[in-house]
Amino acid sequence: MADELWREEREFWLAGVAEAARRIDSACVMAFAQTGILDRAGVIAALQSAPRWQEVTMTARATVETDEVCLLAYHATARRPGAETYRALCTTTWIRRAGDWRILQHQQTPV
């Protein structure tokens, strides 16, 4: 299960807005240094107004799993076209809803 979610996590960073939005649970909360705490609608609006990531590398990975919840923690190094390299410590909590995995929580702390 964790390998599948690591692939999903990478795709969340790199996918288009519609595909990224499909992964976000209706109860999702995300926290970012630049935008603060966002609910699902706020996250989607932020995704629509920012260029998507071109590349992401996830290192120092840690995983905590249950049958219905999986927490991923990692150090992200990401790049967007024409921007400086972005580095952050991240956590994402995935929850299984009706057999599908959705993002319940995501947080980034720039380093």
N, C-alpha and C positions, 0 to 999 in steps of 0.2 A: 504494500500500500504506500509506504513512504516514497519509494522510487517514483511511482506514478505522480504523487503530489509534488515532488521536486520538479518533475517535468512541467506540471501545471503551473507551479510557481514561476518558473522561467518564462513560460508562455504568457503569464499575466503581465510581466514586465514588457514583453516584446509585441504582444498581439495588438491588433487594432482596437479602437474604443468599443465597438459592438461586441467583439469577442471577449475583451476584458470584462465588460459589464455583465456578460452572461455568467461569469464566475463569482460575482459578488452576491452574497446572501442579502435578503431583504432587511435583516436586522444588523447588517454590517456597520462597524465603526472603524475608522482609520485615523491615525494621528501622524502629522507631519510638522516639522519645525516651521516651514514656510507658510502653511495654510491652516494649521491648527487641527482641531478634531472635526471630522467630517462624517456625516451619515451617508447612506448609499447614494442618494441624489446628489449630494455635494461631491462625492468621489467621482461620479460620472461626469458632472459639470467640469471638474478639474481636469479629468482625462481629455475632455473635448477641447479644452483651451490650452493644452500643453502638447508639445511634440512628443511622440512615443519614443521609447528607448530603442536605440539601434543595437546595443550589445549589453549584456549583463553577465558577470561572473559571480558565483556564490561560493564563498569559502568559509572555513571554520563552522561547518554545518552541524547542527544539533537537532534531534527529532524526539518528540514525546508523542506516543500513540496510544489511543484506546480504540474501541470498535467504531465509535461515532465521531471522534475528535482527533485531530492531528495538529500538533504545534511544530512549526519549522522556525528555527532561529539561525541566522547566518550573517556574514559580512558581505555586503554587496559592493561591487565596483561596476558602475554603469556609465554608458556614454550615449549622448544624443548628438545629432549632427550639429557641428559648429559650436559645441559647448565644452566646458572643462569636464574632466572626469569627476563623477560623483561617487562618493564613498559613504556608506551608512551601515550601521548595525540594524538588522531588521528582524521582526517576528511576524509570523502570519499564523493565524489559527483557522484551520479548515474544519468544517462540520459536514457530516453526511446528512443530507435531506432527501428523503424518498429515493435513496440509492445513488444520488449524485453528490459530488463534493463541491462545496461553496465556501468562499472566504467569509468568515465571521468577523475577523479582526486582522488588521495589518498596521504596523507601526514602523517608522524609520527614524533613527537617531543619526544625523550626519556626524562623521568623524573626520 
